[in-house]
Amino acid sequence: MQELGKAESNSTRIIRQDDKRVIIEKDLDTEYMVLSMGPQHPSTHGVLRLECITDGEVVVEAEPYLGYLHRCFEKYCENVDYPGIVPYTDRMDYLAGMNSELAYCITVEKLLDIEIPRRVEFIRVIVSELNRIASHLVAIGTYGIDLGAFTPFLFCFRDREHIMNLLEWISGARMLYNYIWIGGLAYDVPADFKKRVAEFVTYFRPKAVELCKLLTENEIFVKRTYDIGIMPADVAINYGWSGPMLRGSGVKWDLRRNDPYSVYPELDFDVPVPDGKFSVVGDCLSRHLVRALEMEESLKIIEQCLDKMPEVQGFDSRALIPKKIRPKAGEVYGRAENPRGELGYYIVSDGKSTKPLRCKARSSCFVNLSAMKDLSKGQLIPDLVAIIGSIDIVLGEVDR
């Protein structure tokens, strides 16, 4: 944090002089002011605190302070067996529990070197993409509220409720699912699952267009986000950004395409990036557009999975789940494309214990938030709200 001081030096200038009067312009002495934004501020999306140094309305520097929601996830993992860690992953990014479970399970399965039944793989992708849409709906709806638009928030949560009902129907929980297990699933999906998911896809596709017209094309929303918080592609890469944040800077990088896992290589979908026609590439509006366009791609993925998912009579989703998981000695890193970017797990096994020797989570929210200083420099104080909302952080995953 730079030392506080005077923002401008005091100077006096004669700008016009005639026989009757002298007009003098005098610069006022101004000093930097420290403002604390959060951790109770609703637009910091959780218990995030920003210490802002301002020169009037202009932000000179914004330093994020973390740790208010620290819950020792990685230390817990060293004291819980491998299957017992799955419920803890739900509680990191609690808006995308299915995606967090999938990233952890494919990491352990990589360490165990086991093959997953195709039906399980398709079900995992379907529930993960449903959760991705639900997560983006929260991001878009709350972003609207941040910038003063209340109606889109209601529309988003209305549609998200359909997804929550589907995921509760198959897992028994609304947010913290504990559904994707190492080697399989907690339960097979109900008999009418494919029918109800197909009905949701048909229902939601026009709603996504409606939401786009309501918010994305709204003149006030565009003015609040256009050319704000620009992040060039090379700087985004250097920071280690991923997900919609990186794609918003024009980099076409998606782990489902670039480092594919599960059945994603068999599926046809696009990776949306802004083209500069509706936004300045890398600004807040670009990041919002990526999330809005990704929902349509998730619908395409779900439709393909419903068509390709094999029907197996008397299928046991727990058949390949080991009773005791004791991986061979070694280390592994696995990653998956979460709604907010790359979620990775680094796991070390000693080959003797049923608990990991070390489990480190790589949070995309934490990495994306690290660029807050660069994003906020030279912006106005109200624009900080637009910038934080465009990052789409979940503090449970930032602090872990």
Secondary structure by P-SEA (a helix, b strand, c coil): cccccccccbbbbbccccccbbbbbbbcbbbbbbbbcccccccccccbbbbcccccccccbbbbbccccccaaaaaaaccccccaaaaaaaaccccaaaaaaaaaaaaaaaacccccaaaaaaaaaaaaaaaaaaaaaaaaaaaaaacccaaaaaaaaaaaaaaaaaaaacccccccccccccccccccccaaaaaaaaaaaacaaaaaaaaaaccccaaaaaaccccccccaaaaaaaccccaaaaaacccccccccccccccccbbbbbccccccccccccaaaaaaaaaaaaaaaaaaaaaaaaabbbbcccccccccccccccccccbbbbbbccccbbbbbbbbccccccccbbbbbcaaaaaacccccccccccccaaaaaaaaaccccccccc
